[in-house]
Amino acid sequence: MATVLITGANRGLGLEFCKQYAAEGWQVLACCRNPETADKLNEIPKVQVFQLDVSDFSQIDHLAAKLQDTPIDVLINNAGIYGGPHHGFGQLDYAAWTHTLIINTQAPVKMAEAFLQHLNRGNKKLLASISSQMGSIADNSSGGSILYRTSKAALNAAMKSIAIDLKEQKIGVVVLHPGWVKTDMGGPGALIEARESVKGMRQVIERFTPDQSGSFLKYDGCTLPW
Ligand SMILES: NC(=O)c1ccc[n+]([C@@H]2O[C@H](COP(=O)([O-])OP(=O)(O)OC[C@H]3O[C@@H](n4cnc5c(N)ncnc54)[C@H](OP(=O)(O)O)[C@@H]3O)[C@@H](O)[C@H]2O)c1
């Protein structure tokens, strides 16, 4: 049985990943900040729920130690935030920017460091991070959203490096754009449902080959520009 670990698993894309992987018979290690109030997550049969606030790196180390004997095939860095309302040049909230960078950029890297041995013991050996097309510098034609864009661009840069750093260990590293999805973050006006986005990303993960390590892929499998 394959094992997947997912952060930010209590709602949105993270919850949908848990539902779909559990339905496929995977062992699902679902991480969220408040397990006791994660009702939709707790009602999925056989999913194991763990408490994890990814901004607290000691919690990441603690969970990695707790799961030290558990091989992980796929680790999905999904937890993320938009960063609050003050995103535009001239009205930036620098404390919120730092917090956004911790959650969207540093935490996924810390997860990779903490869970490297678990991935090494897994069969699939894939580190997938949910980034965003808004992190693409080449694709930025509308400006704004400085907190979010920089945090995802930095995530992309970090994962590109880690893909190279982990090549010898045969651990694959990929960043995924889920599309514009109807979640709390994406809002009701978004283009696609979480079910479709996650189905696509699972397929990308399923079909992943080592030569794709260090790529930035959309949920439909297309390569995105950095
Ligand atoms: N929806 C879109 O259109 C879209 C587009 C591009 C990229 N993305 C990316 O996709 C990922 C998932 O987004 P979503 O749309 O599902 O967003 P969402 O509905 O707002 O859910 C965000 C998830 O992240 C968790 N989270 C936030 N801060 C956390 C922390 N410090 N520790 C642990 N978990 C934390 C939240 O947990 P709480 O409930 O505890 O807050 C929640 O489970 C994010 O990385 C996002 O940037 C989304």
The ligand as an ORCA input file, in Angstrom:
! r2SCAN-3c Opt
* xyz 0 1
  N      -7.499     27.692     -4.813
  C      -6.775     28.159     -5.804
  O      -7.288     28.688     -6.800
  C      -5.265     28.011     -5.771
  C      -4.555     28.439     -6.902
  C      -3.181     28.303     -6.895
  C      -2.537     27.733     -5.820
  N      -3.240     27.332     -4.728
  C      -2.493     26.732     -3.619
  O      -3.085     25.502     -3.239
  C      -2.836     25.222     -1.858
  C      -4.149     24.897     -1.171
  O      -5.011     26.014     -1.325
  P      -6.596     25.974     -1.122
  O      -7.178     26.635     -2.288
  O      -7.023     24.617     -0.731
  O      -6.700     26.990      0.117
  P      -7.638     27.016      1.388
  O      -8.971     26.457      1.054
  O      -7.536     28.406      1.905
  O      -6.916     26.004      2.396
  C      -5.646     26.299      2.892
  C      -5.196     25.174      3.788
  O      -3.878     25.507      4.294
  C      -3.924     25.360      5.705
  N      -2.961     26.202      6.412
  C      -2.825     27.545      6.369
  N      -1.854     27.932      7.229
  C      -1.384     26.797      7.804
  C      -0.394     26.526      8.777
  N       0.323     27.508      9.348
  N      -0.164     25.238      9.130
  C      -0.879     24.238      8.579
  N      -1.843     24.430      7.678
  C      -2.092     25.698      7.290
  C      -5.342     25.729      6.101
  O      -5.608     25.271      7.396
  P      -6.588     26.089      8.423
  O      -7.992     25.639      8.104
  O      -6.116     25.670      9.767
  O      -6.400     27.548      8.153
  C      -6.099     24.980      5.006
  O      -6.190     23.613      5.310
  C      -2.150     26.492     -1.292
  O      -0.766     26.276     -1.231
  C      -2.485     27.554     -2.333
  O      -1.525     28.584     -2.365
  C      -4.602     27.459     -4.677
*
